[in-house]
Amino acid sequence: MRGADELDDLLPDADWVVCAAPLTSATRGMFDRAAFARMAPSAYFVNVGRGPLVVTGELRAALLERRLAGAALDVFEQEPLASDSPLWDTPGLLVSPHMSGDTVGWREDLARQFEDNFDRWAAGEPLSNVVDKRLGYVPG
């Protein structure tokens, strides 16, 4: 796991790039034509973060021109993905239904987190897993 500030140096040597970044003004469009051009033609790209992290048309072009071996998108710039989107027929692209975070037991985990935070709130203690509104994500 690495930060966005290291991306330019890491992309040329990566076999797999998995994007799970938060969407902020600094990360919007971070995977664009220039980023895909830095990747090896044998590399695979996966986005399970936020759709607008990727300039989808530029990813599609990289796949059509075989500048990437393949890609998988679980999230999209526009959701839900339109039935007439060209992404559905893009060679080398796997489309999944925005379910990468759906794991067995997630509802129970979420309920436990809510109960814990309720108890913290009732006791006047700091809450856990709080989004920093300035950053746009939970720091840590």
C-alpha positions in Angstrom: 0.0 0.0 0.0 1.4 3.3 -1.0 0.4 7.0 -1.2 -0.5 9.0 -4.3 2.8 10.9 -4.0 4.6 7.7 -4.9 2.4 6.8 -7.8 4.5 8.1 -10.7 7.5 6.1 -9.6 5.6 2.9 -8.8 3.4 2.5 -11.9 6.1 1.4 -14.4 7.1 -1.6 -12.3 3.6 -2.7 -11.1 2.0 -5.9 -12.4 -1.2 -5.0 -10.6 -2.5 -1.6 -9.6 -5.4 -1.7 -7.2 -6.9 1.7 -6.5 -8.8 2.1 -3.2 -8.2 5.8 -2.6 -10.7 8.2 -1.2 -12.3 10.7 -3.5 -10.8 14.2 -2.8 -9.9 17.2 -5.0 -6.4 15.8 -5.1 -7.4 12.3 -6.2 -10.1 13.0 -8.7 -9.0 11.8 -12.1 -5.7 10.5 -10.7 -5.8 7.6 -13.1 -5.8 9.3 -16.5 -4.0 8.9 -19.8 -0.7 9.8 -18.3 -1.0 7.3 -15.5 -2.0 4.5 -17.8 0.9 5.4 -20.1 3.3 4.9 -17.3 2.0 1.4 -16.7 3.5 -1.6 -18.5 1.4 -3.1 -21.3 1.3 -6.4 -19.2 -0.2 -4.6 -16.2 -3.7 -4.9 -14.8 -5.7 -2.1 -13.2 -8.5 -2.5 -10.6 -10.6 0.3 -9.1 -12.5 -0.5 -5.9 -12.3 3.0 -4.5 -14.5 5.7 -6.1 -15.5 6.0 -9.7 -14.2 9.5 -10.4 -10.7 8.5 -9.4 -10.5 7.1 -13.0 -10.9 9.0 -16.2 -13.0 6.1 -17.7 -12.7 7.1 -21.3 -8.9 7.2 -21.0 -8.9 3.7 -19.3 -11.1 2.4 -22.1 -8.7 3.8 -24.7 -5.7 2.2 -23.0 -7.5 -1.2 -23.1 -8.7 -0.8 -26.7 -5.1 0.2 -27.8 -3.7 -2.7 -25.7 -1.6 -0.4 -23.6 -2.9 -2.4 -20.6 -3.4 -6.2 -20.2 -6.7 -5.7 -18.5 -8.8 -3.9 -15.9 -11.7 -4.4 -13.5 -14.0 -1.7 -12.3 -16.3 -2.0 -9.3 -17.2 1.7 -9.3 -17.8 4.2 -12.1 -17.8 7.9 -12.8 -21.6 7.7 -13.3 -23.6 5.1 -11.3 -25.4 3.0 -12.0 -23.5 2.2 -15.1 -25.8 2.9 -18.1 -27.0 -0.1 -20.0 -25.7 1.5 -23.2 -22.2 2.3 -21.7 -19.4 1.3 -24.0 -17.7 -0.2 -21.0 -19.9 -3.2 -21.1 -18.2 -4.3 -24.4 -14.7 -3.1 -23.8 -12.2 -6.0 -24.4 -10.2 -6.8 -21.3 -12.5 -5.0 -18.9 -14.3 -6.8 -16.0 -17.4 -4.9 -14.7 -18.7 -5.7 -11.2 -21.8 -4.3 -9.5 -20.2 -2.0 -6.9 -19.9 -4.9 -4.4 -16.2 -5.1 -3.6 -16.8 -4.2 0.0 -19.6 -6.8 0.4 -18.2 -9.4 2.7 -19.8 -12.1 4.9 -20.7 -10.5 8.2 -20.5 -6.8 7.2 -23.9 -6.0 8.6 -23.0 -7.4 12.0 -19.7 -5.6 11.9 -21.5 -2.3 11.1 -24.0 -2.9 13.9 -21.1 -3.5 16.4 -19.4 -0.3 15.2 -22.7 1.6 15.7 -23.2 0.2 19.2 -19.6 1.0 20.1 -19.9 4.6 18.9 -23.3 5.0 20.6 -21.7 3.9 23.9 -18.8 6.3 23.3 -21.2 9.1 22.5 -23.3 8.4 25.6 -20.2 8.4 27.8 -18.9 11.6 26.3 -15.9 9.8 24.7 -14.4 10.4 21.3 -16.1 8.4 18.5 -14.1 6.0 16.4 -13.9 5.9 12.6 -14.8 9.6 12.2 -14.5 11.2 8.8 -12.3 14.3 8.7 -14.5 16.7 6.7 -11.5 18.7 5.5 -9.7 15.6 4.2 -12.8 13.8 3.0 -11.9 10.4 4.6 -11.1 8.7 7.9 -7.4 9.4 8.6 -5.3 6.8 10.2 
